[in-house]
């Protein structure tokens, strides 16, 4: 299973991300490419403990949904509602300048992939406490989900 623990997977994911353009059309959802960049940046800042996000978790999400999302080799479903703090139309970081926002995202992903022990102290708003492997798997899957959203 791909995770950011594998340097090859991490580098390939960054290469895909760098191919994103501000006018890349989405295949689903309401985010445009620039909003997606800011959404991912906010999400990785959550994993780093730099951004607070309201919890939306119960036993079902922390056990069953987390296991399915992280361990079943199927693409994540489209159209799942995000937390308001990571929604660029609500409380998420608004897009500013694409190149700068992309640089912020690449920086946050890189710090996230290197901050493994620190991530274990942060609770995911849906999945709760996660191991190093689970955080690195989530990081890959979340990024992959949104890159596929834009045909990458």
N, C-alpha and C positions, 0 to 999 in steps of 0.2 A: 504494500500500500504506500502510495506516495505521501511524503511529508517533507517539511522544510528541514528535517534532520539530514536529509540527503543533499549534499551540495550540488549535485547534478540537477535534481528536481528544482532546487532553489534558483539556480542560475537560469535554467530553462524557463521558469515562471517569470523571472525578471525580464528575460528576452522577449517573451510574449507581451508583457506589460508595456515595454518600450515601443512596441508596434502600434499601440493604441493612439489614435488621432482624436482631436477635439470633435471632429465631425463623423467619427465612426458610428454607423447606425446600429441601434440596438435591435436585437431579435425578439425581445420580450421586455416587459416591465416599463415603468415610467421614467426611470433615470436616463439622462443622457450620459455620454462618455465622461464628461468633466465632473458631473455629480457623482458618478461611480468612483472616480479617483478619490474624491473627498470622502465618500462613504467608506472606502477601504482604509484610507488614512485614519479616519475616526475609529474604525474597528480595531486596527492594530494598536492605536494609542490606548484603547480599552485593555487589550492584552498586556500592554506594558504598565498598566496601572496609572497612566497619565490622563485618562478621561473617565469620568463616572458615567455609568449607564444604568438606568433603572432595571431592577430585576423583573423577570417574567418567567419565573421558574416554579415548578412544583415537582412532585415525585415523578410524574410521567415524563416531563421534559428532562430532568436530571438523569433518569435511568434509561427509559425506553428510547426516547427520541435521540438522546445523545449517542447511545449505542448504535442505533440505526444510521444516524447521520455520519458518524465517524468510522464505522467498521463495515457497513454494507457497501459493496462496490457498485453503487448506483449514483447517477448524477442527482444533485440536490433538486428538489422541486422548484418550479418557477413561481413567482408571485407571493412568496412568503413575506409577511409583514415584518419590517425591521423595527427595532426600538426607536422611539422618537428622537433620541439623542444622536442617532446615526443615520437619520433621514434628513437629507439635505433640504427638503421642503418644510421641515419642522425645526428641530433643534440641532441638527448636524451642522458641521462647518460648511458655510456657503462657498461655492466655487469663486475663485478670485482670478488667477492667471494660470492657464493650463500648464505651462512649462514649470512654473514655480510649484504649483500644487502636485505635479507629477514628481518633482524632486523631493517634496515633503513625503509623499507616499513611499518612494523608493527608500528614503532614509528610515521611515518608520518600519517598513518590512525588514530591512537589514538589521535594525536594532532589535526588533522582535525575534528574529531568527537567532540572534546572538545572546538574548536575555533569558534563556530558557529557565534557569532556576527562579528568576523573579516572576515569571509568568505563573508559576505554580502557586504564588501567593495571591493571585488575582482571581476573582470569581467571574466566570462567564455569565452573562445575564440570563441565559436559558439553560445552559448545561451545568452550571454551578462549578464546583471544584474540578479541575482537570489536571491530569499528569502532564509531564513534559511532552510525551509522545502525543497525547490528545491535543494539546495546544498547537504543536507543530503540524499535526494532521489537519486541525481546524484551519490554521493559517493557509495551508495549501488549498484545501477544499473551498474555502470562502473565496480566495483569489481566483481559482480555476472556474468556479461558478460564474463569477462576474466577467471573466475574460471570455468564456463561452457565450455569455449574454451579448457580447460585442463581436462575436465571430472570430475570436482569437483562441 
